[in-house]
Amino acid sequence: MAGAFSYESYNHSSAAVAPATAMAAHSSSSRGSRKAALILRLLTLACLLISLVILTTNTATLQVITNFSAAGPTLTGITVHFKDIYTYRYMLGATVVGMAYTMLQIGFALCSIATGRDGSLTFDFYGDKVISYILATGSAAAFGATRDMKPLFAGVGNVDKFFNKGYASASLLLLGFVCTAILSVMSSYALPKRY
């Protein structure tokens, strides 16, 4: 019978349709997650770049008494740069490493979107975790050092502006960490789905 319905023919035809539907749904969600990851990586790069600019242009002039004489003390201005504070050097290193990794991942994300294939999810998984920890420690160290040093140098030149810029740079580094931590969670969910 040509027009007769059989369960076997229905079962085979629905089995052939189900994987195609699942593949289309996975492809669109995968494409969306790739675009979301790219947006988060671009946001991370912007935060880290602005943090780097604020940090590297941060200087202050301290008024220090250099000579006591009968006429009174002599004040001398000493210029302090961010590199004179070791914690800010560490923050600079964390920012540079984070920027390098983020630029590499942006390149991978653009290739992934262009080709439609997922990249190395294992590299994303471990890389995002390591870089997020580096950014978090850089930000936390800068917040702590700035909090400790600002009261010690209060009223000595334009130090308040110097430490406020330190806070601003650390805050942007913290935002970069938050974006990278979100990417780390996304890569944690994507890795088991692939294997």
C-alpha positions in Angstrom: 0.0 0.0 0.0 1.4 3.3 -1.1 -0.7 5.6 1.1 -0.7 3.4 4.2 0.9 4.7 7.4 3.4 2.7 9.2 5.1 3.4 12.5 8.5 2.4 11.2 8.5 5.0 8.4 7.3 7.7 10.9 9.9 6.8 13.4 12.8 7.0 10.8 11.6 10.2 9.3 11.3 12.0 12.7 14.7 10.7 13.8 16.2 12.3 10.7 14.5 15.6 11.4 15.4 15.8 15.1 19.2 16.0 14.7 18.8 18.7 12.0 16.6 20.7 14.3 19.0 20.3 17.2 21.9 21.3 15.1 20.2 24.5 14.0 19.3 25.4 17.5 22.8 24.7 18.7 24.3 26.7 15.9 22.2 29.8 16.6 22.8 29.6 20.4 26.5 29.0 19.7 26.6 32.0 17.3 24.9 34.2 20.0 27.4 33.1 22.7 30.3 33.8 20.4 29.0 37.3 19.8 28.4 37.8 23.5 31.9 36.7 24.3 33.3 39.1 21.7 31.4 42.0 23.2 32.6 41.1 26.7 36.2 40.8 25.4 35.9 44.2 23.7 34.6 45.7 26.9 37.4 44.1 28.8 40.0 45.6 26.4 38.4 49.0 26.7 38.5 48.9 30.5 42.1 47.7 30.6 43.2 50.2 28.0 41.7 53.2 29.9 43.1 51.8 33.2 46.6 51.6 31.6 46.4 55.2 30.3 45.3 56.5 33.7 47.9 54.6 35.5 50.9 55.4 33.3 50.1 59.1 33.2 49.8 59.3 37.0 52.3 61.6 38.6 52.3 63.9 41.7 54.6 66.5 43.2 55.4 66.1 46.9 56.5 69.1 48.9 59.3 67.9 51.2 61.3 69.8 53.7 64.9 69.5 52.7 66.7 72.1 54.8 66.1 73.7 58.2 67.7 77.2 58.6 67.1 80.3 60.7 65.0 81.7 57.9 62.7 78.7 58.0 62.4 75.3 56.3 63.1 74.9 52.6 60.5 73.1 50.7 61.5 71.1 47.6 59.1 69.5 45.1 59.8 65.8 44.4 57.9 64.2 41.5 56.5 60.8 42.2 55.5 58.5 39.3 53.3 55.4 39.4 56.4 53.3 38.9 57.8 54.5 42.3 55.1 52.4 44.0 55.7 48.6 43.7 52.0 47.8 43.9 51.2 50.1 40.9 54.0 48.3 39.0 52.2 45.0 39.7 48.9 46.5 38.6 50.7 47.6 35.4 51.9 44.1 34.8 48.5 42.6 35.4 46.9 45.1 33.0 49.4 44.4 30.2 49.1 40.6 30.6 45.3 41.0 30.6 45.4 43.2 27.5 47.7 40.8 25.6 45.4 37.8 26.4 42.3 39.8 25.6 43.6 40.9 22.2 44.6 37.3 21.4 41.1 36.1 22.3 39.5 38.9 20.3 41.4 37.6 17.2 40.2 34.1 18.0 36.7 35.2 18.5 36.6 37.1 15.1 38.0 34.0 13.4 35.4 31.8 15.2 32.5 34.1 14.1 33.8 34.3 10.5 34.3 30.5 10.1 31.3 29.4 12.2 33.5 26.9 14.2 34.3 27.0 17.9 37.9 27.6 18.8 39.8 25.9 21.5 37.4 25.8 24.4 40.0 24.2 26.7 42.3 27.2 26.1 39.4 29.6 26.8 38.5 27.7 29.9 41.9 27.7 31.5 43.0 31.1 30.1 40.0 33.0 31.3 40.4 31.6 34.8 44.1 32.4 35.0 43.7 35.9 33.6 40.7 36.7 35.7 42.7 35.8 38.8 45.6 38.0 37.7 43.3 40.9 37.1 41.6 40.5 40.4 44.9 40.4 42.4 46.2 43.4 40.5 43.1 45.4 41.3 42.9 44.3 44.9 46.6 45.0 45.5 46.2 48.6 44.1 43.1 49.2 46.2 44.8 48.1 49.3 48.0 50.0 48.8 46.1 53.2 47.8 43.9 52.9 50.9 47.0 52.5 53.1 49.1 55.2 51.6 46.6 58.0 51.0 46.2 59.0 54.6 50.0 58.9 55.2 50.6 61.5 52.5 47.6 63.7 53.0 48.4 67.4 52.6 51.8 66.8 51.0 51.5 68.4 47.6 48.9 67.1 45.1 48.9 63.6 46.4 45.1 63.3 46.7 44.8 63.6 42.9 47.6 61.0 42.5 45.9 58.4 44.7 42.4 59.2 43.3 43.8 58.3 39.9 45.2 55.1 41.5 41.6 54.3 42.6 40.2 55.1 39.2 42.7 52.8 37.5 42.1 50.0 40.0 38.4 50.4 39.5 38.6 49.9 35.8 40.9 47.0 36.3 38.2 45.5 38.6 35.6 46.0 35.8 38.0 44.2 33.4 38.1 41.4 36.0 34.3 41.2 36.2 34.0 40.9 32.4 36.7 38.2 32.3 35.1 36.3 35.2 31.8 36.3 33.3 33.7 34.9 30.3 35.2 32.3 32.6 31.7 31.2 33.6 30.6 31.1 30.0 33.6 28.9 29.0 32.9 26.7 32.0 29.4 26.0 30.6 30.6 25.7 27.0 33.3 23.1 27.7 31.1 20.2 28.9 28.7 20.7 26.0 31.4 20.1 23.5 32.7 16.9 25.0 
